[in-house]
Amino acid sequence: MPALLEGPCNPVNAGALTMNEVQAAPAAVPALRDLVPWEDHQKANEHIFRTKESWRWFCRDHRAELIAKGAMCYLAGRIFVLPAAFDQLV
């Protein structure tokens, strides 16, 4: 199946989303004020993800689950995190 959403601004270099990942996205959309840019979340959790690369690796390996649980989303080609949901999955 061809990729649905592609973009050069994918910091985790995970590639395009598949149809299954799009369909697995949570029905409830979090409030924008609750979303945090991925860089800020990584810095706040340096005790877990010591480098940006370690954060990217985790997200690459668990992207489908993070999206399905509403812990991570893509907005305008950037990755945002819902900290409470993301932290439960780590």
N, C-alpha and C positions, 0 to 999 in steps of 0.2 A: 504494500500500500504506500503511495507517495506521502511525503511529509506534508503536514498541514500548516504548521507555523514555523517559519525559518527566520533567522535574523542574524546579522553580523555582531550584534551587541549581546551575545550570550556569554557572560563571564565564566560560567562553569564549563564552557565548551562541550556541552552535552548533545548538541545537535538539535534536530527538529523534534517536536512533539508528535507522537503517534496518535491515531484515532482512539486507541484504548486509553491513553493518558488524558486526552481531552475529555472523553466520556467519564473517566474516573474522577474528574475534578469535582470538588464539593458543591452541593447545590447552594448552600449559604455562602454568600460572599462576605468576607470580613470588612469591617469599616476601614476606610483608607487611613484613618488616624492611628489604627492599630498596627499597620504595616511598617516594617523597618527595612531600609536598604540592607542588602546582604553584607556589605562591607562593615556597617555599624554593628550588625549582629556578630560577625566574626571577631571584631575587636573586643566586644563585650564578653566574649567567650574564649578568650585566648588561653585560658586554662584547659580548655578542651581541644580547640583548634588553634594550635600555636602559630600556624601560618595560613595565609590565604589559600595556598595550594592544598592543605589538608582539608579545609572547609570545602573547597571545590571538589576534591576527591569524594568526600562523603556525599555531597549533593549529586554527583554524577552516578554513584552507585545506588542511591536511594531516591532518585528523582520521582519515580512513579508513585511511591508511597508518600513522599512529602507533599506532592500535589494532591493526591487523593484524600489525604487527611487535612488539607487546607493549611499546611504549615509553610508552603512556599508557593508563590505565584509569579507570573511574568506580566509586567505592565510596561507597555511602550518599549519592549526589548530589554528591560532591566529586571533583575530578580529582587523580589521583596519577600520578607519573612514575617510570619506571624509568630513572635517569640514564644508565647505560651505553648502553642501547638508544636512548634519545632523542637523545643526543649523536651517535650514529652517523648519524642521519637529518638532522641539521642541516647 
